[in-house]
Amino acid sequence: IVILPGGPFDPFGLDVMKCTKKLRIKSVMCVLNWDFFSNKGLLRAKPDIVCVLGQQMYEMVVGTHRTSREKVKIIGVPQYEIYRKKISMSDARKHLGLPEDKKLWLFAGIGEPYDEMSILTEIDRLIGTELPSDIRVLYRPYPKKHTARKNERDFKEYKFKNIVLDPENANIAKKAGGTPIDYYANLFYSVDAVISPFSTMTLEAVFCGKPCLAIGFSDDLHEWKLEYALVQDHVQPLLGWKSLLLCVDKSSFRNSLRALVKISDSPPIENRIKEEPGYIIHTDNSSYSKRLFDVISEVRSKP
């Protein structure tokens, strides 16, 4: 049996699936990306079993991609396993060296050409006037921002008063080799809310029980329009979530920020929030590895 991850734009994986068919070797593909079947991937060479994140992706595979129901298994995704064990906000902040006497918001950037700095400038200006003065924003830029971004200077040149880089990006001496998986859990459990132009971290934040403000309006600089994200199949379910505030008009952004303050100051709503991503990300009492093992065992037992 051959097990391979379903990553976007993976010519090697496609070759592997074609080879397994010719050699009559069984194959299991484990999809890892939330938007894989929405705007990244096609099953050009179908494996024996496709393991998907949740019910939403299951419906995409058997519907749009016309795969038989027997060949699709819902097992979740491995990188979300780290979030199942809740970390107290105090312990998470101590681990990352973050202040415990502030309200912390995470701004998760995207890779597309988009003017995030003007939004950060607006937030920085409002903190202490229309927003509480004890708010601090952690900015986590997308690792590989699009090179077509216009008029974006180095972060330090903006002289923000209330916005800092998140701990990993602020540490210029960080080790190479990618972000440790437990770092994300500490980051999400340390913040009170998340703001993002529909980064995947929006889904992760809600999965951790954090309210989000999703930015759905375009800037005035780039041809790429953020409204495109709103019509993507994988994004559609989020638009009805109570835990996600959606701002599609730049003129109402200040009101959306005030609403985010209100929802993050509300009595604990974490359990209700964490129920909403269940349609997209499957979890149960067993581990991802156990669910995958059961699928592999089932595939091997069949002639």
Backbone bond lengths (Angstrom), bond angles and torsions (degrees), N, CA, C in turn:
res aa  C-N    CA-C-N  psi(-1)  N-CA   C-N-CA  omega(-1)  CA-C   N-CA-C  phi
1 I - - - 1.459 - - 1.521 108.98 -
2 V 1.333 116.90 145.17 1.455 122.55 177.89 1.528 108.40 -117.52
3 I 1.323 116.64 129.17 1.461 122.61 177.96 1.517 107.37 -113.86
4 L 1.327 116.94 128.44 1.456 118.95 -179.41 1.524 109.84 -141.04
5 P 1.336 116.67 146.95 1.457 120.05 177.50 1.514 111.05 -74.90
6 G 1.319 115.86 145.49 1.457 120.18 176.12 1.511 109.19 -95.09
7 G 1.313 116.82 85.45 1.453 121.58 178.31 1.514 110.32 -98.83
8 P 1.328 118.40 159.30 1.461 120.69 -179.69 1.526 112.29 -71.98
9 F 1.311 116.40 145.95 1.463 122.41 173.62 1.532 110.87 54.08
10 D 1.332 116.59 54.95 1.464 122.16 -173.80 1.522 110.17 -115.18
11 P 1.346 117.91 85.56 1.469 119.61 -179.28 1.523 112.74 -64.64
12 F 1.334 117.45 -31.33 1.466 120.03 179.31 1.527 110.03 -64.98
13 G 1.337 115.90 -44.96 1.458 119.21 178.72 1.517 112.25 -61.11
14 L 1.328 116.44 -37.26 1.466 120.82 177.35 1.521 110.55 -63.30
15 D 1.327 116.68 -43.54 1.469 120.55 177.61 1.529 111.34 -62.05
16 V 1.340 115.89 -40.56 1.467 120.21 179.94 1.524 110.29 -61.26
17 M 1.343 116.62 -45.35 1.469 119.63 -179.31 1.524 111.59 -63.66
18 K 1.326 117.28 -37.75 1.462 120.28 177.84 1.526 110.72 -65.37
19 C 1.339 115.54 -39.09 1.470 119.61 179.54 1.527 111.77 -66.91
20 T 1.340 116.68 -39.96 1.468 119.17 -179.72 1.529 111.17 -62.79
21 K 1.329 116.18 -34.69 1.458 119.19 178.35 1.532 110.79 -66.57
22 K 1.323 116.41 -45.30 1.458 120.14 -178.39 1.526 111.77 -66.70
23 L 1.341 116.18 -35.33 1.461 120.42 -177.79 1.526 112.81 -92.43
24 R 1.331 116.35 1.63 1.460 122.08 179.78 1.522 112.29 57.73
25 I 1.314 114.57 42.34 1.468 121.47 174.59 1.528 107.62 -102.66
26 K 1.308 117.36 134.83 1.461 120.65 179.82 1.521 110.49 -72.13
27 S 1.329 115.52 147.82 1.462 119.57 -176.70 1.528 110.97 -137.47
28 V 1.330 114.53 146.26 1.470 122.67 177.06 1.517 107.71 -129.07
29 M 1.322 117.05 122.52 1.464 121.32 177.63 1.522 109.14 -105.62
30 C 1.338 116.48 126.68 1.458 122.40 179.73 1.526 108.63 -105.23
31 V 1.316 117.08 108.92 1.465 121.10 -178.49 1.524 109.12 -75.36
32 L 1.331 116.58 133.43 1.460 121.97 -175.77 1.522 113.02 -112.08
33 N 1.329 118.42 -17.79 1.465 121.30 -174.07 1.521 111.50 -102.81
34 W 1.325 115.89 131.11 1.463 122.59 179.72 1.532 111.47 -57.48
35 D 1.337 117.83 -38.76 1.462 121.15 -175.67 1.527 113.00 -100.18
36 F 1.322 117.38 19.13 1.468 120.71 -174.38 1.527 111.89 -57.74
37 F 1.325 118.16 -50.54 1.454 120.75 -176.02 1.525 112.48 -88.58
38 S 1.324 116.46 -5.05 1.453 119.85 179.56 1.526 111.83 -87.05
39 N 1.347 116.41 -43.69 1.468 117.84 -177.92 1.519 114.52 -149.23
40 K 1.337 118.13 12.18 1.461 118.48 -178.45 1.521 114.26 -123.02
41 G 1.324 117.70 -40.71 1.455 117.86 -167.44 1.504 115.48 -123.07
42 L 1.320 115.80 153.96 1.453 124.20 173.22 1.520 107.82 -133.20
43 L 1.321 116.05 145.09 1.464 119.65 177.58 1.521 109.01 -87.01
44 R 1.321 115.68 77.78 1.465 120.48 -178.37 1.528 111.48 -71.83
45 A 1.316 116.94 -29.80 1.463 121.58 174.43 1.525 106.26 -133.49
46 K 1.304 116.63 104.80 1.464 120.27 -168.45 1.532 112.04 -76.55
47 P 1.329 117.22 129.70 1.466 121.07 174.53 1.530 109.73 -75.04
48 D 1.320 116.27 173.10 1.467 119.23 177.98 1.514 111.38 -67.97
49 I 1.332 116.15 -37.07 1.466 121.26 178.86 1.532 109.34 -136.25
50 V 1.330 116.33 136.10 1.462 122.03 173.46 1.531 107.49 -110.70
51 C 1.320 117.45 118.39 1.464 122.32 177.91 1.527 108.43 -94.83
52 V 1.327 116.42 124.05 1.465 120.51 -172.98 1.526 111.11 -118.64
53 L 1.355 113.91 167.89 1.458 120.86 -173.63 1.524 112.99 -69.92
54 G 1.333 117.09 -41.36 1.455 119.53 -175.25 1.512 111.66 -169.08
55 Q 1.342 115.47 -168.59 1.449 121.51 -176.98 1.524 112.31 -61.59
56 Q 1.339 116.86 -36.86 1.464 120.13 179.79 1.529 111.26 -58.60
57 M 1.334 116.69 -49.30 1.460 120.53 -178.99 1.523 111.29 -69.64
58 Y 1.320 116.63 -33.52 1.465 120.71 176.40 1.527 109.90 -57.28
59 E 1.328 116.23 -45.52 1.459 120.66 -179.39 1.527 111.43 -65.33
60 M 1.337 117.21 -34.58 1.458 120.13 177.18 1.524 111.28 -65.85
61 V 1.342 116.39 -42.79 1.463 120.19 -174.87 1.525 111.40 -69.73
62 V 1.332 116.94 -44.02 1.468 118.77 -178.26 1.530 111.19 -79.68
63 G 1.340 117.02 -19.21 1.458 120.37 179.39 1.509 112.37 -93.41
64 T 1.332 115.82 -81.86 1.466 121.28 -176.11 1.525 112.50 -59.31
65 H 1.346 116.57 -39.64 1.464 119.90 -174.39 1.524 112.90 -96.79
66 R 1.326 117.09 2.70 1.464 123.41 169.31 1.525 113.51 51.70
67 T 1.312 114.84 49.19 1.453 121.16 176.29 1.529 108.60 -103.16
68 S 1.322 117.75 138.62 1.465 120.48 -178.34 1.520 110.27 -63.17
69 R 1.319 115.60 144.92 1.463 121.02 -176.82 1.528 112.25 -58.67
70 E 1.310 117.56 -33.33 1.461 121.28 -178.15 1.521 112.36 -65.61
71 K 1.336 116.90 -19.79 1.463 120.03 -177.08 1.529 113.11 -96.39
72 V 1.324 117.27 5.15 1.465 120.44 -178.05 1.522 109.35 -120.35
73 K 1.336 116.32 127.13 1.463 122.28 -179.96 1.536 109.49 -122.66
74 I 1.311 116.17 134.24 1.470 121.47 177.24 1.521 108.41 -92.55
75 I 1.339 116.47 115.56 1.474 119.02 -179.13 1.534 113.27 -132.92
76 G 1.328 118.51 -1.15 1.465 119.65 -179.05 1.512 111.64 91.81
77 V 1.335 115.74 -154.15 1.468 120.79 -177.97 1.530 108.37 -146.98
78 P 1.329 119.00 137.49 1.467 120.52 -172.28 1.517 115.41 -65.56
79 Q 1.353 118.18 -35.31 1.456 118.89 -173.89 1.530 113.43 -70.45
80 Y 1.333 117.94 -10.67 1.463 120.40 177.85 1.529 112.32 -91.80
81 E 1.321 116.84 -6.22 1.463 119.79 179.48 1.524 111.89 -60.00
82 I 1.331 116.89 -32.18 1.461 121.18 -176.83 1.526 111.82 -64.53
83 Y 1.330 117.17 -23.17 1.466 120.75 -177.43 1.524 113.45 -84.50
84 R 1.316 117.68 -9.67 1.460 120.20 -175.82 1.527 111.52 -69.17
85 K 1.302 117.64 -30.55 1.463 121.43 178.18 1.522 107.92 -93.07
86 K 1.322 115.84 106.60 1.454 120.65 -176.24 1.534 110.83 -66.98
87 I 1.334 115.16 139.09 1.458 122.74 175.73 1.521 107.66 -110.65
88 S 1.314 118.02 134.41 1.462 119.61 178.68 1.526 109.20 -64.55
89 M 1.330 115.91 148.97 1.459 119.92 -179.03 1.522 110.67 -59.74
90 S 1.321 116.68 -39.40 1.474 120.69 -179.75 1.521 111.22 -62.20
91 D 1.342 116.64 -46.59 1.472 120.20 -179.07 1.533 110.72 -66.51
92 A 1.351 116.54 -39.19 1.470 119.81 -179.57 1.521 110.72 -64.13
93 R 1.325 116.76 -42.35 1.466 119.75 -179.52 1.529 111.59 -68.67
94 K 1.306 116.71 -37.71 1.466 119.43 177.18 1.522 110.23 -63.65
95 H 1.329 116.27 -40.48 1.466 120.54 -179.05 1.521 111.35 -62.16
96 L 1.336 116.82 -35.97 1.463 121.13 -177.59 1.528 113.15 -96.82
97 G 1.335 116.69 -2.56 1.460 119.81 -179.63 1.520 113.07 71.41
98 L 1.327 116.86 35.57 1.463 121.91 -178.83 1.526 111.01 -100.28
99 P 1.320 118.83 150.46 1.466 121.59 -178.63 1.525 111.32 -65.92
100 E 1.326 116.71 142.30 1.454 121.29 -179.45 1.523 112.48 -96.09
101 D 1.331 117.54 -6.22 1.464 120.64 -176.71 1.531 112.55 -103.93
102 K 1.343 117.34 14.69 1.465 121.36 -179.93 1.521 110.76 -121.75
103 K 1.322 115.05 156.28 1.453 119.56 167.42 1.534 107.03 -85.58
104 L 1.304 116.44 125.45 1.459 120.37 -175.96 1.523 110.11 -110.29
105 W 1.336 115.00 127.09 1.457 121.70 172.85 1.522 108.24 -111.92
106 L 1.303 116.75 139.88 1.461 121.91 175.21 1.519 109.13 -101.70
107 F 1.334 116.51 126.66 1.465 121.28 172.44 1.521 106.77 -103.96
108 A 1.337 116.24 110.87 1.465 122.02 -178.06 1.524 109.38 -98.19
109 G 1.320 116.84 114.44 1.457 121.57 -177.03 1.516 113.02 -78.38
110 I 1.322 115.18 170.43 1.464 121.73 178.70 1.525 109.65 -120.22
111 G 1.318 116.65 168.47 1.453 120.65 -177.09 1.515 114.12 -86.94
112 E 1.328 117.14 -23.88 1.457 121.34 -175.70 1.539 111.48 -66.07
113 P 1.324 116.81 160.17 1.476 119.90 177.15 1.531 110.34 -67.00
114 Y 1.313 115.88 104.95 1.462 121.19 -174.60 1.526 109.12 -151.36
115 D 1.320 116.18 141.10 1.460 122.38 -176.09 1.529 110.67 -85.39
116 E 1.318 115.65 79.68 1.468 120.56 178.80 1.521 111.93 -73.05
117 M 1.323 117.42 -28.30 1.452 120.38 -174.63 1.528 112.77 -66.40
118 S 1.319 117.69 -33.53 1.459 119.06 177.94 1.528 110.59 -67.69
119 I 1.323 116.84 -33.44 1.460 120.62 177.57 1.520 110.23 -69.74
120 L 1.331 116.55 -43.43 1.463 120.17 177.37 1.525 110.80 -62.47
121 T 1.323 116.86 -38.41 1.464 121.10 178.24 1.526 110.94 -61.93
122 E 1.330 116.67 -41.17 1.460 121.48 178.84 1.537 111.03 -65.49
123 I 1.320 116.72 -43.39 1.468 120.10 178.33 1.515 110.66 -62.73
124 D 1.326 116.25 -44.35 1.467 121.15 -179.28 1.524 110.67 -60.71
125 R 1.319 116.56 -38.57 1.466 121.15 -179.50 1.523 112.13 -68.49
126 L 1.330 117.06 -33.43 1.456 121.45 -175.45 1.532 113.51 -82.50
127 I 1.334 116.80 -23.64 1.467 119.51 179.73 1.532 108.97 -67.80
128 G 1.311 114.74 124.86 1.461 120.12 -178.18 1.514 113.05 97.42
129 T 1.330 117.08 -10.72 1.474 120.94 176.34 1.527 108.66 -117.65
130 E 1.326 116.86 -77.14 1.458 120.39 178.62 1.526 113.01 -90.33
131 L 1.319 116.47 -14.52 1.466 121.93 177.00 1.523 109.16 -117.83
132 P 1.335 118.07 153.01 1.467 120.68 179.99 1.524 112.46 -53.84
133 S 1.317 115.63 143.84 1.465 120.66 -176.31 1.529 113.13 -75.13
134 D 1.342 117.73 -12.81 1.461 119.52 -177.37 1.537 112.56 -92.34
135 I 1.324 117.43 11.01 1.468 120.50 177.54 1.525 110.26 -83.62
136 R 1.320 116.01 134.30 1.456 122.39 170.97 1.523 107.72 -125.35
137 V 1.323 116.13 138.49 1.468 121.56 -177.62 1.522 109.45 -108.79
138 L 1.333 115.64 128.74 1.460 121.54 173.69 1.526 107.43 -97.44
139 Y 1.316 117.15 119.06 1.469 121.07 179.74 1.522 109.16 -97.04
140 R 1.318 114.94 121.91 1.466 120.10 175.92 1.523 108.16 -116.78
141 P 1.336 117.53 97.94 1.472 119.95 -179.98 1.518 111.06 -68.32
142 Y 1.308 115.32 152.95 1.457 120.35 176.36 1.532 108.10 -63.46
143 P 1.347 117.75 138.07 1.480 119.88 -174.92 1.515 114.76 -54.83
144 K 1.342 116.98 -38.35 1.466 120.26 -178.05 1.523 109.20 -125.78
145 K 1.320 115.47 78.19 1.459 119.42 179.68 1.528 110.77 -67.11
146 H 1.317 115.50 147.55 1.464 121.11 -178.06 1.531 110.09 -62.00
147 T 1.312 115.59 135.60 1.471 120.57 -177.35 1.522 112.96 -70.93
148 A 1.340 117.59 -11.29 1.465 120.61 -178.34 1.528 112.73 -84.63
149 R 1.306 118.28 6.58 1.465 120.10 179.38 1.529 110.33 -64.20
150 K 1.320 115.07 138.25 1.461 120.62 -176.51 1.532 111.07 -105.34
151 N 1.322 114.40 144.34 1.475 122.40 171.09 1.524 114.01 57.42
152 E 1.326 118.02 26.27 1.459 119.80 179.23 1.523 109.85 -99.31
153 R 1.318 115.80 118.21 1.460 121.29 179.31 1.516 110.29 -93.50
154 D 1.311 116.38 176.10 1.459 121.17 175.57 1.521 109.57 -62.16
155 F 1.319 116.37 142.74 1.471 121.51 -175.61 1.531 112.24 -53.03
156 K 1.327 117.36 -40.23 1.463 121.03 -175.88 1.523 112.75 -65.33
157 E 1.317 117.47 -23.72 1.463 120.79 -178.14 1.532 112.88 -71.64
158 Y 1.318 117.64 -15.18 1.464 120.09 -175.97 1.526 113.20 -82.16
159 K 1.321 118.22 -17.47 1.460 122.19 175.64 1.529 112.55 55.27
160 F 1.322 116.08 45.56 1.458 119.77 178.63 1.528 110.74 -65.44
161 K 1.321 116.16 145.37 1.462 121.19 177.88 1.530 112.16 -92.71
162 N 1.318 116.17 -31.69 1.461 120.28 -172.43 1.526 113.34 -122.16
163 I 1.321 117.11 9.68 1.458 121.68 -177.13 1.519 109.34 -127.26
164 V 1.328 115.29 129.81 1.465 121.27 179.45 1.526 108.20 -132.16
165 L 1.307 115.66 161.15 1.456 119.77 173.01 1.521 109.30 -69.06
166 D 1.309 116.64 149.11 1.465 118.55 177.05 1.526 108.19 -65.32
167 P 1.333 118.51 157.82 1.474 120.73 -170.55 1.513 115.46 -51.37
168 E 1.332 117.85 -40.07 1.460 118.99 -177.98 1.526 111.43 -67.72
169 N 1.324 117.83 -44.22 1.465 120.70 -179.45 1.524 111.76 -71.13
170 A 1.333 117.00 -27.34 1.461 120.46 179.35 1.521 111.74 -73.97
171 N 1.335 116.91 -21.96 1.455 121.58 -178.53 1.522 109.38 -89.91
172 I 1.324 116.67 97.68 1.467 120.55 -176.62 1.519 112.36 -69.19
173 A 1.336 116.36 -13.56 1.462 119.98 -179.31 1.520 111.63 -98.40
174 K 1.343 117.43 16.74 1.463 120.09 -177.60 1.531 110.30 -60.63
175 K 1.304 114.05 151.53 1.451 119.69 -177.83 1.525 110.81 -72.57
176 A 1.323 114.82 146.67 1.456 119.78 176.30 1.526 109.48 -76.29
177 G 1.320 115.51 162.76 1.455 119.07 176.86 1.505 114.53 111.82
178 G 1.337 117.90 8.81 1.457 119.37 176.68 1.511 113.30 96.23
179 T 1.315 115.61 168.44 1.455 122.11 -178.05 1.525 110.41 -82.70
180 P 1.334 118.52 129.26 1.476 120.26 175.77 1.521 109.54 -59.21
181 I 1.332 117.29 140.51 1.458 121.05 -174.28 1.525 112.18 -62.85
182 D 1.334 117.62 -32.09 1.466 118.99 -178.94 1.519 111.67 -73.81
183 Y 1.334 117.83 -15.99 1.467 120.19 177.75 1.523 110.20 -62.85
184 Y 1.328 116.72 -41.55 1.460 120.03 -178.52 1.527 111.16 -62.59
185 A 1.327 116.51 -41.36 1.464 119.24 179.44 1.528 110.81 -61.77
186 N 1.317 117.55 -45.10 1.462 120.45 178.12 1.518 111.30 -64.39
187 L 1.333 117.08 -36.49 1.463 120.24 -179.88 1.524 110.88 -65.60
188 F 1.325 117.47 -48.83 1.464 119.82 -177.82 1.520 112.17 -67.15
189 Y 1.329 117.11 -40.52 1.459 118.95 -178.14 1.523 112.66 -76.17
190 S 1.326 117.31 -8.47 1.465 119.85 178.61 1.528 112.61 -90.70
191 V 1.340 118.15 -15.76 1.464 120.25 -174.24 1.525 111.10 -102.01
192 D 1.348 114.71 160.40 1.466 121.17 178.68 1.523 112.06 -91.99
193 A 1.326 117.83 -24.92 1.463 121.45 -177.85 1.526 108.96 -163.53
194 V 1.332 115.09 167.16 1.470 121.44 -178.09 1.527 109.11 -131.69
195 I 1.331 115.40 139.52 1.462 122.65 173.46 1.530 107.37 -120.38
196 S 1.321 117.04 135.58 1.457 118.42 -179.96 1.522 111.30 -164.15
197 P 1.334 116.77 145.60 1.473 120.93 170.58 1.531 110.18 -80.05
198 F 1.315 116.50 58.15 1.460 124.14 177.35 1.521 114.46 63.34
199 S 1.332 116.60 41.36 1.452 120.10 166.88 1.528 108.43 -67.33
200 T 1.340 117.22 157.22 1.459 120.84 173.92 1.520 110.62 -58.43
201 M 1.337 116.38 -23.24 1.459 120.02 179.75 1.524 111.64 -65.35
202 T 1.328 117.49 -16.96 1.459 120.48 173.29 1.521 109.60 -60.13
203 L 1.324 116.20 -47.98 1.458 121.19 179.34 1.526 110.94 -64.75
204 E 1.326 116.75 -42.16 1.463 120.30 -179.90 1.526 111.63 -63.05
205 A 1.322 116.30 -39.28 1.460 120.40 -179.29 1.526 111.08 -63.28
206 V 1.337 116.20 -46.72 1.462 119.45 179.08 1.525 110.11 -64.79
207 F 1.320 117.01 -35.37 1.462 121.54 176.79 1.532 110.50 -60.04
208 C 1.329 116.15 -30.82 1.469 121.62 177.92 1.534 112.25 -90.10
209 G 1.322 116.87 4.10 1.452 120.17 177.29 1.506 115.13 85.17
210 K 1.327 118.10 22.66 1.461 121.60 -178.58 1.532 111.03 -105.20
211 P 1.339 117.83 133.21 1.468 120.13 176.30 1.522 111.08 -68.41
212 C 1.322 116.27 150.38 1.466 121.11 -176.06 1.521 111.70 -131.24
213 L 1.321 114.42 149.66 1.455 122.07 168.62 1.523 106.82 -113.67
214 A 1.325 116.38 112.60 1.461 121.55 -179.79 1.519 109.35 -95.25
215 I 1.324 116.30 123.59 1.457 122.06 179.39 1.522 108.75 -86.07
216 G 1.334 116.41 120.87 1.448 120.37 -176.92 1.515 114.16 -121.28
217 F 1.337 116.94 19.57 1.468 119.14 177.90 1.525 110.17 -112.34
218 S 1.317 116.26 150.70 1.460 121.59 -178.01 1.521 111.18 -85.33
219 D 1.327 115.23 164.79 1.465 119.55 176.62 1.532 109.24 -92.29
220 D 1.313 115.93 -175.29 1.468 120.60 -178.74 1.528 111.93 -106.07
221 L 1.332 116.57 15.23 1.456 120.02 -173.94 1.531 113.94 -111.21
222 H 1.321 117.00 -37.37 1.461 120.08 -168.20 1.526 112.18 -113.09
223 E 1.326 114.90 153.21 1.456 120.09 177.96 1.525 111.49 -72.21
224 W 1.334 116.57 -32.39 1.467 119.90 178.30 1.521 109.10 -64.50
225 K 1.332 117.52 132.96 1.449 122.77 -176.02 1.525 110.95 -110.28
226 L 1.321 115.96 130.50 1.453 120.70 -179.67 1.524 111.72 -67.57
227 E 1.336 116.67 -22.23 1.462 119.73 177.65 1.529 112.35 -59.97
228 Y 1.347 116.28 -20.75 1.457 119.37 178.21 1.536 110.62 -58.96
229 A 1.326 115.80 -34.64 1.470 119.76 -177.83 1.524 111.41 -64.04
230 L 1.322 117.03 -31.65 1.457 120.76 -174.51 1.527 113.02 -68.16
231 V 1.329 117.21 -22.38 1.460 119.95 -177.96 1.525 112.54 -98.70
232 Q 1.336 117.28 0.15 1.456 120.50 177.88 1.532 109.67 -69.98
233 D 1.332 116.34 139.18 1.467 120.70 -176.76 1.531 112.57 -58.36
234 H 1.335 116.97 -39.00 1.461 118.51 -175.67 1.523 112.50 -71.46
235 V 1.336 117.45 -22.28 1.461 121.58 -178.57 1.526 112.41 -85.14
236 Q 1.318 118.21 -26.53 1.461 122.97 -172.36 1.528 114.97 -49.57
237 P 1.348 120.23 -45.59 1.468 119.00 -177.87 1.527 113.60 -62.05
238 L 1.338 117.98 -29.69 1.461 120.80 -177.52 1.523 112.07 -65.24
239 L 1.321 116.96 -28.02 1.457 120.71 -172.01 1.523 112.80 -66.40
240 G 1.324 117.11 -15.72 1.455 119.73 178.46 1.518 114.13 -105.07
241 W 1.320 117.42 4.10 1.459 120.38 -178.05 1.533 111.67 -74.58
242 K 1.334 116.10 139.14 1.457 121.29 177.51 1.529 111.45 -72.21
243 S 1.308 116.47 -23.09 1.465 120.85 -178.00 1.520 112.50 -83.45
244 L 1.341 117.70 -6.87 1.452 120.97 -176.28 1.521 110.40 -118.16
245 L 1.312 116.13 119.87 1.454 122.20 174.48 1.519 107.88 -90.92
246 L 1.309 117.13 130.20 1.463 121.60 -178.17 1.523 109.69 -112.12
247 C 1.333 115.61 125.02 1.459 120.78 178.01 1.528 108.42 -115.56
248 V 1.328 116.79 110.67 1.468 121.42 -177.84 1.518 112.02 -107.02
249 D 1.325 117.49 1.81 1.461 121.95 -178.20 1.526 108.56 -132.14
250 K 1.311 116.45 119.64 1.463 120.80 -177.05 1.528 112.21 -57.68
251 S 1.323 117.47 -31.04 1.466 120.64 -178.13 1.527 112.33 -69.13
252 S 1.324 117.85 -18.48 1.462 120.94 179.64 1.527 112.87 -102.87
253 F 1.348 116.26 11.70 1.468 120.08 -175.97 1.527 111.83 -63.37
254 R 1.325 117.73 -40.73 1.465 120.07 179.24 1.527 111.60 -61.01
255 N 1.340 116.23 -41.92 1.462 119.60 177.77 1.527 111.31 -64.00
256 S 1.332 116.11 -35.70 1.467 120.28 178.72 1.523 110.88 -66.93
257 L 1.324 117.02 -38.16 1.463 120.48 177.50 1.527 110.86 -64.72
258 R 1.338 116.58 -41.11 1.461 119.58 177.67 1.529 111.12 -64.62
259 A 1.332 115.84 -36.19 1.462 119.89 177.43 1.526 110.83 -66.56
260 L 1.344 116.57 -35.00 1.459 120.53 177.92 1.521 110.46 -65.57
261 V 1.334 116.99 -38.73 1.469 120.78 175.70 1.519 109.55 -59.17
262 K 1.312 116.05 -44.95 1.460 121.24 -176.32 1.523 111.61 -64.47
263 I 1.331 116.56 -46.42 1.461 119.09 -177.30 1.526 111.59 -69.84
264 S 1.334 117.11 -34.07 1.460 119.28 179.54 1.521 111.84 -75.33
265 D 1.349 117.22 -19.93 1.467 121.86 176.56 1.523 112.59 -91.98
266 S 1.325 117.25 -3.81 1.455 121.11 -177.97 1.527 110.53 -70.31
267 P 1.340 116.86 164.03 1.471 119.61 174.87 1.520 109.60 -54.36
268 P 1.317 117.74 155.99 1.461 120.83 -175.17 1.528 113.05 -49.03
269 I 1.311 115.68 121.91 1.468 121.30 179.01 1.525 109.82 -120.87
270 E 1.328 114.53 15.73 1.459 119.90 -172.20 1.520 113.01 -59.05
271 N 1.339 117.32 -45.09 1.462 119.64 -177.25 1.519 111.34 -63.70
272 R 1.340 117.01 -40.79 1.462 119.93 179.02 1.524 110.78 -66.44
273 I 1.338 115.72 -40.23 1.466 119.90 179.05 1.523 110.55 -61.61
274 K 1.321 117.07 -43.50 1.453 120.58 -174.08 1.524 112.97 -70.40
275 E 1.327 117.45 -13.85 1.455 119.95 176.58 1.522 111.38 -76.15
276 E 1.326 117.86 -27.50 1.465 121.31 -172.70 1.527 113.97 -66.32
277 P 1.338 120.90 -37.95 1.476 119.44 -178.53 1.524 114.04 -74.07
278 G 1.347 118.60 -2.64 1.459 120.55 -175.42 1.517 114.19 -58.65
279 Y 1.321 117.93 -28.07 1.459 121.98 178.12 1.528 111.28 -69.24
280 I 1.332 116.01 -27.64 1.469 120.39 -176.88 1.522 111.52 -97.53
281 I 1.349 117.08 -44.26 1.466 121.74 -177.65 1.518 109.62 -116.95
282 H 1.320 116.89 114.28 1.469 121.23 -179.58 1.531 110.24 -79.70
283 T 1.311 115.91 136.34 1.469 122.08 170.32 1.522 107.90 -140.74
284 D 1.314 115.66 154.74 1.464 121.11 172.11 1.522 107.69 -152.12
285 N 1.310 117.46 -165.66 1.462 120.22 -174.90 1.528 113.39 -75.67
286 S 1.317 117.44 -14.26 1.462 119.83 177.90 1.525 109.77 -93.99
287 S 1.321 116.27 169.40 1.457 121.64 -179.46 1.525 110.79 -87.23
288 Y 1.323 115.85 162.71 1.467 120.07 176.38 1.524 110.24 -59.75
289 S 1.314 117.46 -41.42 1.464 120.40 -178.20 1.525 111.10 -62.58
290 K 1.347 117.15 -37.18 1.470 120.18 178.15 1.527 110.48 -67.76
291 R 1.327 117.51 -41.37 1.456 120.17 179.59 1.530 111.06 -64.93
292 L 1.336 116.55 -40.56 1.461 120.38 177.59 1.527 110.67 -66.32
293 F 1.325 116.90 -41.14 1.459 121.21 178.68 1.531 111.00 -59.38
294 D 1.337 116.33 -40.72 1.464 120.34 179.42 1.528 111.13 -64.18
295 V 1.348 116.79 -38.74 1.460 120.38 178.06 1.518 110.83 -65.02
296 I 1.332 116.81 -44.91 1.458 121.56 179.73 1.534 111.06 -61.51
297 S 1.339 115.44 -42.95 1.469 119.81 179.34 1.518 111.29 -61.78
298 E 1.339 115.36 -39.83 1.465 119.66 179.35 1.527 110.92 -65.70
299 V 1.329 116.66 -42.78 1.464 120.78 -179.81 1.529 110.70 -63.43
300 R 1.311 116.35 -43.08 1.482 120.28 -177.58 1.529 112.27 -68.55
301 S 1.337 115.53 -27.21 1.473 118.44 -176.88 1.527 112.97 -77.75
302 K 1.328 116.25 -15.63 1.463 119.64 -179.06 1.516 111.37 -90.86
303 P 1.320 117.88 144.02 1.470 121.11 -178.91 1.537 110.63 -68.77
